[in-house]
Amino acid sequence: MPEEWFERYGRVIEEYRLPKGIAARKEYAEMIGTDGMQLLIAVWAEDVPDWLRFVPAVEILRQTWVHQYHVENEQVRLRATSDLAPSGSRFDSPYDIDARFGNKRSVTWTGYKVHLTETCDENQVHLITHAITTQAQVSDVTQTASIHKALADKELLPSQHIVDAGYVDSNLIVTSRKRYGIDLVGPVRPNVSWQAKTPGGYDISQFTVNWNTKRVTCPQGKKSTKNWVPTQDKWGNAVIIVRFPRKTCRLCNARALCTRSKTEPRELTLRPKAEYQALQTVRQQQLSSNWQKLYDTRAGVEGTLSQGITTLGLRQARYIGLVKVRLQHLLTAVALNVVRMVSWLHGRTHAKTRISRFAALAPA
């Protein structure tokens, strides 16, 4: 080993010891990258026993360097953020190779994600019926179906499943009802097209779809062409592409409300019939006060997360690796159920949503 390694790595690297400034830190990181590459080259030398390359720590070092560095003109360079591998295929810490980078709105973290399901009957104790742990980058919507299957296997399926917006899409609304008899309740993604945001604009809800003849009629009464093209979008979802006649669209007086293309006709992307109808129905329902009142019930799970975080350290993984963190979450869910059962048996009712003391001063 080079003699300077003992000075460089002989003591714990602390934040306050790192160089100041972005350029200086990048230079320091690339110096470390060069040292690590030198070690990896030595491990892969011809006169080194093969078994050394299969030592877990060596493989972790190799993967870390692949994720964080590249070689340019025989120089080890730190990868730019835009050049990093997707968060699902790289680990951010060599100390926990199962942990992944997560991002939810403005919150970011490295680790895992827990999904909790609980009962919410008004006059009954609220108990957690299922807990599942995933890596942090896994999207919520991919877990809904597996949660339903797990609840079905335990014979704990609800008639209504009230979920966050991240757990719902049109396909899940349809399949949950068809496969499990569950009414999946959650806000669906709004129509974000420019037509929907423009007063009087011809968004997709303004068109009439005849599923039997496979033709669509626009708000001006004009019909689409006979080309009804089933395909898939970039996420693998089944969709149907329909287009309107070029001449009809070009001569339409309402063209400015329908398309921004100067020459091309209007094109629509439809979900399959059941999904399309479910999506349009829920978009209308969630505007009503009755739907909003029902969905307010979901706020109870935020209280569950708060209880788990403040009393049982739910947000901090105590162990390394997905398997052990999953066990921690299961034990946390059991502990929450025990606490709630004891409180219920002692006659303590559900707590009301708390507000700050200042907010309580506001006139009714």
C-alpha positions in Angstrom: 0.0 0.0 0.0 1.2 3.6 -0.6 2.4 5.1 2.6 0.0 8.1 2.3 -3.0 5.7 2.7 -2.2 5.3 6.4 -2.5 9.1 6.8 -5.6 9.3 4.5 -7.6 6.4 5.9 -6.0 5.7 9.3 -8.8 7.5 11.1 -12.5 8.0 10.7 -13.5 10.5 8.0 -15.7 13.1 9.5 -17.7 15.8 7.8 -15.7 18.6 9.5 -12.4 17.1 8.1 -13.5 17.2 4.5 -12.3 20.0 2.2 -14.5 23.1 1.8 -16.1 23.9 -1.5 -17.6 21.8 -4.3 -14.5 21.8 -6.5 -12.2 20.8 -3.6 -14.6 18.0 -2.5 -14.8 16.7 -6.0 -11.0 16.6 -6.3 -10.9 14.8 -2.9 -13.5 12.3 -4.0 -11.6 11.6 -7.2 -8.4 11.0 -5.2 -10.3 8.4 -3.2 -11.7 6.9 -6.5 -8.1 6.6 -7.8 -7.1 4.8 -4.6 -10.0 2.4 -4.8 -9.3 1.7 -8.5 -5.7 0.9 -7.6 -6.9 -1.6 -5.0 -9.3 -3.2 -7.5 -6.7 -3.5 -10.2 -4.4 -5.2 -7.6 -7.2 -7.7 -6.7 -7.7 -8.6 -10.4 -4.0 -9.1 -11.1 -3.0 -12.4 -12.7 -0.9 -13.6 -9.8 -3.7 -13.0 -7.2 -5.9 -16.0 -6.1 -9.3 -16.1 -7.7 -11.2 -16.5 -4.4 -10.2 -13.0 -3.4 -12.5 -11.5 -6.0 -15.5 -13.2 -4.5 -15.0 -11.8 -1.0 -18.3 -9.9 -0.3 -16.5 -6.7 0.7 -14.5 -6.7 -2.5 -17.6 -7.2 -4.7 -19.3 -4.3 -2.8 -16.3 -2.1 -3.4 -16.3 -3.0 -7.1 -20.0 -2.2 -7.5 -19.7 1.1 -5.5 -16.9 2.2 -7.9 -18.9 1.2 -11.0 -21.9 3.3 -9.6 -19.9 6.4 -8.6 -16.9 6.6 -10.9 -15.8 6.2 -14.5 -12.4 6.3 -16.3 -11.8 9.1 -18.7 -8.4 9.4 -20.5 -7.0 7.0 -17.9 -8.1 9.3 -15.1 -10.7 8.2 -12.5 -13.6 10.7 -12.5 -16.6 11.1 -10.3 -19.8 10.6 -12.1 -22.2 13.5 -12.5 -25.6 13.2 -11.0 -27.1 12.8 -14.5 -24.7 10.0 -15.2 -25.6 7.9 -12.2 -27.4 4.6 -12.6 -31.2 4.6 -11.7 -31.7 4.5 -7.9 -33.3 1.1 -8.1 -30.1 -0.5 -9.5 -27.5 1.2 -7.3 -26.9 1.4 -3.6 -25.9 4.7 -1.9 -24.2 3.1 1.0 -21.7 0.2 1.1 -22.8 -0.5 4.6 -26.3 -1.4 3.6 -26.5 -2.6 0.0 -30.3 -3.2 0.1 -31.0 0.5 1.0 -32.0 2.7 -1.8 -32.5 6.4 -2.5 -36.1 7.5 -2.0 -37.9 10.7 -3.0 -41.4 11.7 -2.1 -42.4 15.2 -3.0 -39.7 17.4 -1.2 -38.5 14.6 1.2 -35.5 12.5 0.3 -33.8 9.6 2.2 -31.7 6.5 1.8 -33.3 3.3 3.1 -36.7 1.7 2.9 -40.4 2.3 2.8 -43.2 0.7 4.9 -46.8 0.3 3.8 -49.4 -0.2 6.5 -53.0 -1.3 6.2 -55.4 -0.9 9.1 -59.1 -1.2 9.9 -61.0 2.1 10.3 -64.5 1.2 11.5 -65.8 4.1 13.5 -66.8 2.3 16.7 -64.1 -0.4 16.7 -60.5 -0.6 17.7 -58.3 0.3 14.8 -55.8 -2.6 14.2 -53.0 -3.0 11.6 -53.9 -5.9 9.4 -50.9 -5.9 7.1 -47.4 -4.4 6.9 -45.0 -4.7 3.9 -41.5 -3.3 3.5 -39.9 -2.3 0.2 -36.8 -0.5 -0.9 -37.3 3.3 -0.9 -37.5 3.8 -4.7 -40.4 1.3 -5.2 -43.5 3.2 -6.2 -46.6 2.8 -4.0 -48.9 1.8 -6.9 -46.9 -1.4 -7.5 -47.8 -2.6 -4.0 -51.6 -2.3 -4.1 -52.3 -5.6 -5.8 -49.8 -7.5 -3.6 -51.4 -6.0 -0.5 -54.9 -7.1 -1.6 -53.6 -10.6 -2.3 -52.0 -10.8 1.2 -55.2 -9.6 2.8 -57.2 -12.2 0.8 -54.8 -15.0 1.9 -55.4 -13.9 5.6 -59.2 -13.6 5.0 -59.0 -9.9 6.0 -60.1 -8.2 2.8 -62.1 -5.0 3.3 -65.2 -4.1 1.3 -63.7 -0.6 0.8 -59.9 0.2 0.7 -59.3 3.9 1.2 -55.8 4.7 0.0 -53.4 7.5 -0.8 -53.3 8.8 -4.4 -50.0 7.0 -4.9 -51.8 3.6 -4.6 -54.5 4.1 -7.2 -54.9 4.0 -10.9 -57.7 3.1 -13.3 -56.5 -0.5 -13.8 -56.4 -1.1 -10.0 -59.9 0.3 -9.5 -61.2 -2.2 -12.1 -59.1 -5.3 -11.1 -59.6 -4.7 -7.3 -63.4 -4.8 -7.8 -63.3 -7.7 -10.2 -60.8 -9.9 -8.5 -61.4 -9.2 -4.8 -64.8 -7.4 -4.6 -63.0 -4.3 -3.2 -64.1 -0.7 -3.8 -60.7 1.0 -4.1 -61.2 4.6 -2.9 -58.5 7.2 -3.6 -58.0 10.3 -5.6 -57.0 9.6 -9.2 -54.6 11.7 -11.2 -56.4 14.7 -12.6 -56.5 15.5 -16.3 -53.4 17.7 -16.7 -53.8 18.4 -20.4 -53.8 22.0 -21.6 -57.3 21.5 -22.9 -58.6 20.7 -19.4 -56.9 23.9 -18.0 -58.3 26.1 -20.8 -61.8 27.5 -20.3 -64.0 25.8 -22.9 -61.2 23.5 -24.0 -62.0 20.1 -25.5 -60.4 17.7 -23.0 -60.9 14.0 -23.3 -64.1 14.1 -21.1 -65.8 16.2 -23.8 -65.6 13.4 -26.3 -68.2 10.6 -26.6 -66.9 7.1 -27.0 -69.0 4.4 -28.7 -67.2 1.2 -27.6 -69.4 -1.0 -29.9 -68.6 0.8 -33.2 -65.1 1.8 -32.0 -65.7 5.5 -33.0 -65.3 8.7 -31.0 -67.4 11.8 -31.5 -65.9 15.2 -30.7 -67.9 18.1 -29.2 -68.5 19.5 -32.7 -70.3 16.2 -33.6 -67.5 15.0 -35.9 -66.5 11.3 -35.8 -63.0 9.8 -35.6 -61.6 7.7 -38.3 -62.1 3.9 -38.4 -58.5 3.4 -37.2 -58.9 2.1 -33.6 -55.4 1.1 -32.6 -54.8 -1.0 -29.4 -51.3 -0.6 -28.1 -49.3 0.1 -25.0 -47.9 3.3 -23.5 -44.3 3.7 -22.3 -45.2 2.2 -18.9 -46.7 -1.0 -20.4 -50.3 0.0 -19.8 -52.9 -1.0 -22.4 -54.2 2.0 -24.4 -56.2 2.7 -27.5 -55.1 5.4 -30.1 -57.8 7.1 -32.1 -57.5 10.0 -34.6 -59.8 12.3 -36.3 -59.8 13.0 -40.1 -57.1 15.4 -41.1 -59.4 17.5 -43.4 -62.2 17.7 -40.8 -59.9 18.9 -38.1 -58.1 21.4 -40.4 -61.4 23.1 -41.3 -62.9 23.0 -37.8 -63.8 26.5 -36.3 -63.0 25.2 -32.8 -59.6 23.9 -33.6 -57.9 26.3 -31.2 -59.8 24.7 -28.3 -58.8 21.2 -29.4 -55.2 21.0 -30.7 -52.1 23.2 -30.9 -50.8 21.4 -34.0 -50.9 23.6 -37.1 -51.5 20.7 -39.5 -52.1 17.4 -37.7 -55.6 16.3 -36.5 -56.6 15.6 -32.9 -55.4 12.3 -31.5 -56.8 10.7 -28.3 -55.2 8.1 -26.1 -58.0 6.0 -24.3 -57.7 3.4 -21.6 -59.7 0.2 -22.2 -63.4 0.6 -21.7 -63.7 -0.5 -18.0 -60.7 1.6 -17.0 -61.8 4.6 -19.0 -65.2 4.7 -17.5 -63.9 4.1 -14.0 -61.4 7.0 -14.4 -64.1 9.4 -15.6 -66.5 8.3 -12.9 -64.0 8.8 -10.0 -62.9 12.2 -11.4 -66.5 13.3 -11.1 -67.1 11.6 -7.7 -64.1 13.1 -6.0 -65.5 16.6 -6.6 -68.5 15.9 -4.3 -68.6 16.6 -0.6 -69.8 13.0 0.2 -66.7 11.6 -1.5 -64.5 14.0 0.4 -66.1 13.0 3.7 -65.5 9.4 3.0 -61.9 10.0 2.0 -61.2 12.0 5.2 -61.3 8.6 6.9 -57.9 7.8 5.4 -56.3 10.5 7.6 -56.4 8.0 10.4 -53.4 6.2 8.9 -51.3 9.4 9.2 -52.0 9.2 12.9 -50.8 5.6 12.9 -47.5 6.6 11.2 -47.1 9.4 13.7 -47.7 7.0 16.6 -45.2 4.6 15.2 -42.6 7.3 14.6 -42.9 9.1 17.9 -43.3 6.1 20.2 -41.6 3.2 18.5 -39.0 4.7 16.3 -40.6 3.6 13.0 -38.7 6.0 10.8 -35.2 4.8 11.9 -34.1 1.4 10.7 -32.3 -0.3 13.6 -30.7 -3.1 11.5 -29.0 -3.5 8.2 -30.7 -5.2 5.2 -34.2 -5.5 3.8 -35.0 -8.8 5.6 -34.2 -7.4 9.1 -35.9 -4.1 8.5 -39.0 -5.9 7.4 -38.9 -7.9 10.6 -38.6 -4.6 12.5 -41.6 -3.2 10.8 -43.7 -6.4 11.6 -42.7 -6.2 15.2 -43.6 -2.5 15.3 -47.0 -3.2 13.8 -47.6 -5.9 16.5 -46.5 -3.5 19.2 -48.9 -0.8 17.9 -51.8 -3.4 17.9 -51.0 -4.4 21.5 -50.9 -0.7 22.6 -54.3 -0.1 20.9 -55.9 -3.2 22.3 -54.9 -2.2 25.8 -56.2 1.3 25.4 -59.4 0.0 23.9 -60.0 -2.4 26.8 -59.4 0.4 29.2 -62.2 2.4 27.6 -60.1 5.0 25.8 -61.8 6.1 22.6 -60.1 7.3 19.4 -58.3 10.5 19.7 -59.5 13.5 17.7 -57.3 15.2 15.2 -55.1 17.6 17.3 -54.7 21.2 16.4 -52.2 23.7 17.8 -53.2 25.8 20.8 -53.0 28.9 18.7 -55.4 27.5 16.1 -57.8 26.6 18.9 -58.2 30.3 19.7 -59.9 31.0 16.3 -63.6 31.8 16.4 -65.9 29.0 15.5 
